[in-house]
Amino acid sequence: MKTWIFWIGAGIDIIGLGIIIYMMLDDHLKDRHATNNPTVFGITFVATALVVGAFILKHFGKTSLANVLLWIPATPLGLYGLFILLFIILKPDMK
């Protein structure tokens, strides 16, 4: 199995986790305790568990299962990033 597929999925997931953690810390430091912070914390916990689980599976030689586990959250995150990039590049006129 190709390991570059694993590393691309891991990179997308880790970038997404970094953004989530930054937004949580920014919210906490500016004393804007929103009511959905427990939900965001739960999503962060589950996403972190998925990434750690995928690395554990890869360590034990289950690369295909690790890829599936990584690409479950990486697919929508990657598509969202692609659409944001297209909006930045194309600058559509939203009139």
C-alpha positions as CSV (number, residue, x, y, z in Angstrom):
1,M,0.0,0.0,0.0
2,K,1.2,3.5,-0.8
3,T,2.3,5.4,2.3
4,W,1.9,8.8,0.7
5,I,-1.9,8.3,0.8
6,F,-1.6,7.8,4.6
7,W,0.6,10.9,5.0
8,I,-1.7,13.2,2.9
9,G,-4.7,12.1,5.0
10,A,-2.7,12.6,8.2
11,G,-1.6,16.0,7.1
12,I,-5.1,17.1,6.3
13,D,-6.4,15.8,9.6
14,I,-3.6,17.4,11.6
15,I,-4.1,20.8,9.9
16,G,-7.9,20.6,10.7
17,L,-7.1,19.7,14.3
18,G,-4.7,22.6,14.5
19,I,-7.4,25.0,13.3
20,I,-9.9,23.6,15.7
21,I,-7.5,23.9,18.6
22,Y,-6.6,27.5,17.6
23,M,-10.2,28.5,17.5
24,M,-10.9,26.9,20.9
25,L,-8.0,28.7,22.5
26,D,-8.8,32.0,20.9
27,D,-12.4,31.7,22.2
28,H,-11.1,30.9,25.7
29,L,-8.5,33.6,25.8
30,K,-11.0,36.3,24.7
31,D,-13.5,35.2,27.3
32,R,-16.1,34.4,24.7
33,H,-17.4,31.1,26.2
34,A,-19.9,30.0,23.7
35,T,-22.5,27.4,24.5
36,N,-21.2,25.0,21.8
37,N,-17.7,24.7,23.4
38,P,-18.5,21.2,24.8
39,T,-19.5,20.1,21.3
40,V,-16.3,21.5,19.8
41,F,-14.3,19.8,22.5
42,G,-16.0,16.5,21.8
43,I,-15.4,16.8,18.1
44,T,-11.7,17.6,18.8
45,F,-11.4,14.6,21.1
46,V,-12.9,12.2,18.5
47,A,-10.8,13.6,15.7
48,T,-7.7,13.3,17.8
49,A,-8.6,9.7,18.7
50,L,-9.1,8.9,15.0
51,V,-5.6,10.3,14.1
52,V,-3.9,8.6,17.0
53,G,-5.7,5.3,16.2
54,A,-4.6,5.5,12.6
55,F,-1.0,6.0,13.6
56,I,-1.3,3.0,16.0
57,L,-2.8,0.9,13.2
58,K,0.0,1.9,10.8
59,H,2.6,0.9,13.5
60,F,1.1,-2.6,13.7
61,G,1.1,-3.0,9.9
62,K,-2.6,-2.4,9.2
63,T,-2.0,0.4,6.7
64,S,-5.2,0.0,4.7
65,L,-7.4,0.2,7.8
66,A,-5.4,3.2,9.0
67,N,-6.0,4.9,5.6
68,V,-9.7,4.4,5.9
69,L,-9.7,5.7,9.4
70,L,-7.7,8.8,8.4
71,W,-9.7,9.6,5.3
72,I,-13.1,9.6,7.0
73,P,-12.6,13.1,8.3
74,A,-10.0,14.1,5.7
75,T,-12.3,13.9,2.7
76,P,-14.8,16.6,3.8
77,L,-11.9,18.7,5.3
78,G,-10.0,18.4,2.0
79,L,-13.0,19.3,-0.1
80,Y,-13.7,22.3,2.1
81,G,-10.1,23.5,1.8
82,L,-10.3,23.0,-2.0
83,F,-13.5,25.1,-2.2
84,I,-12.0,27.9,0.0
85,L,-8.9,27.8,-2.2
86,L,-11.0,28.1,-5.4
87,F,-12.9,31.1,-3.9
88,I,-9.5,32.8,-3.1
89,I,-8.1,32.1,-6.6
90,L,-11.2,32.8,-8.7
91,K,-12.7,35.7,-6.6
92,P,-16.3,35.1,-7.8
93,D,-18.6,38.1,-8.0
94,M,-21.5,37.3,-5.5
95,K,-24.0,39.8,-6.7
